[in-house]
Amino acid sequence: MRIGHRRLRSCAFESIPPVYFVFTAEATVWRSGRRSARDSGADIVEQKRPKMDAVAGLASPLGAAISEIDRTTMAMVREAIDARRIRLAWQPVVLARDPNRVAFHEGLIRVLEPSGRVIPARDFIDAVESREIGREIDCLALEMGIAQLRQHAGLRLSINMSARSIGYPRWRKVLARGLASGPTIGERLILEITESSAMLVPELVIAFMEEMQRAGVAFALDDFGSGYTAIRYFKDFFFDILKIDGQFIRDIHRDPDNAALTAALLSIGKHFGMFTVAEAVERPEEAALLQKMGVDCLQGYLFGAATLKPDFSTDVLQKVG
């Protein structure tokens, strides 16, 4: 029998010190779930790029083009890592009921070219994700995030990671050192794992989450709805936060299909006691509908683009205009 926990949302967030946010707010609820026999999950990994020709391999024009792009991309990222030109851009995640209040910030990995041009993760992450260079990026992201947590005592941050990094010794050492560096680091750290990444090794993710949640670390299931989560695993994962993929949020105020799908995803999140976040919110009309639907938090350009120079001195969003 496995005993897990889910932290309850607070109905009076304003009275809670920022260091505790909402996950340690008022109570801890315990629930039990039986471990069942599970498949490997290898058959449900999301493919984000075209596969190379199964027979021709690199001889296929498409396969050769993809391989060349990957080599160029990895060389660019390798150079940036060696030159320490890896940064985190921070985007605020705000409370739906009070969008001027920042709940936490998400750190989004960026590569800087020698000229200073900022390259977003979408331009390189697919090429490096399954390789060791991807683990190095996860290490750097975690190091930078924990450094911010040490510097700002009331700050709460989320850092993206791949499930592959759970078994990477260097990444685990970075995490262990970070948690030991301050008594509140764990409870102010959120680790974000994409839906497709979590399904690579679900049993490993479940065991890792159980271990880290005892240290106060919270977990967010990122891009929910974009991958292929097997429902049989969902009740065992114990994610604290559910982040609904932006494809279901765009134009939700005038797209009844997106509205219906988002309502279904929200229902799942609420059933399992998870704090819900709507991603890619860009229009006031989208935000208004999401508030009515009961989303807990909102994230997107409407509330602030990711920036390399955030103001962490306040938990009140400073809007322009």
Helices and strands as residue ranges (DSSP letters): E 2-7, G 13-15, E 28-33, G 42-44, H 61-82, E 86-95, E 98-112, E 118-120, G 121-123, H 125-128, H 132-151, E 157-161, G 163-167, H 169-180, G 186-188, E 189-194, H 195-198, H 202-213, E 218-224, H 231-237, E 241-244, G 246-248, H 256-271, E 275-278, H 284-293, E 297-299
